[in-house]
Amino acid sequence: MPSIDVVIELSHDACLAHYAGRVPNVQTRSLDGRLVVFPAEALRRVVTRDGVHGRFRLTFTEMGRFCAIQRLVSS
């Protein structure tokens, strides 16, 4: 499956807007500069008390639909 690595920096308050459904999609940049849009509900898997901060790998189906999100460990 295709994947793309992104940086996500969202505050706790921004995450609440996504949870409330006011913002249905997250827009961010990949590590190579491409614009990436994916469903906000994906954040539920990685949100912390402080929001969502760090590098993540997004996996998509062959048809381009979001499949999974995984936090990447900084080295």
C-alpha positions in Angstrom: 0.0 0.0 0.0 1.2 3.5 -0.7 2.3 5.6 2.2 3.5 9.2 2.9 5.3 10.7 5.8 4.0 13.9 7.2 4.6 16.4 10.0 1.5 17.2 12.1 1.4 20.0 14.7 -2.0 20.6 16.1 -2.8 22.1 19.5 -5.3 20.5 21.9 -7.9 23.1 20.9 -7.4 22.4 17.2 -7.9 18.7 17.9 -11.2 19.5 19.7 -12.5 21.3 16.5 -11.8 18.1 14.6 -13.5 16.0 17.2 -16.6 18.2 17.2 -16.9 17.7 13.5 -16.4 21.4 12.7 -13.3 20.5 10.6 -13.8 17.2 8.7 -10.3 16.9 7.2 -6.7 17.6 8.2 -4.4 19.4 5.8 -0.7 19.2 6.2 2.6 18.8 4.3 4.6 15.7 3.6 8.3 15.6 4.4 9.0 16.2 0.7 6.6 19.2 0.5 3.4 17.7 -1.0 0.0 18.9 0.3 -1.8 16.0 2.0 -5.4 15.9 3.1 -6.9 13.1 5.2 -9.9 12.5 7.5 -9.8 14.2 10.9 -11.1 11.1 12.5 -7.7 9.5 12.0 -6.3 11.8 14.7 -8.2 9.9 17.3 -5.6 7.1 17.1 -2.7 9.5 17.9 -4.0 12.4 19.9 -2.5 13.1 23.3 -3.5 15.6 26.0 -1.3 18.2 24.3 -2.7 17.6 20.8 -0.9 15.9 17.9 2.7 16.7 17.4 5.4 14.9 15.4 6.1 12.8 12.3 3.6 10.2 11.1 3.3 7.7 8.3 -0.1 7.7 6.5 -1.0 4.6 4.6 -3.5 4.7 1.8 -5.3 2.0 -0.3 -4.4 1.7 -4.0 -7.5 3.8 -4.7 -6.1 6.6 -2.6 -8.4 6.3 0.4 -6.9 6.7 3.9 -6.2 3.4 5.7 -3.9 4.0 8.7 -1.7 6.4 10.7 1.4 5.5 12.6 3.6 7.7 14.7 7.3 7.6 13.6 9.9 7.5 16.2 12.5 10.3 16.1 16.1 9.1 15.9 
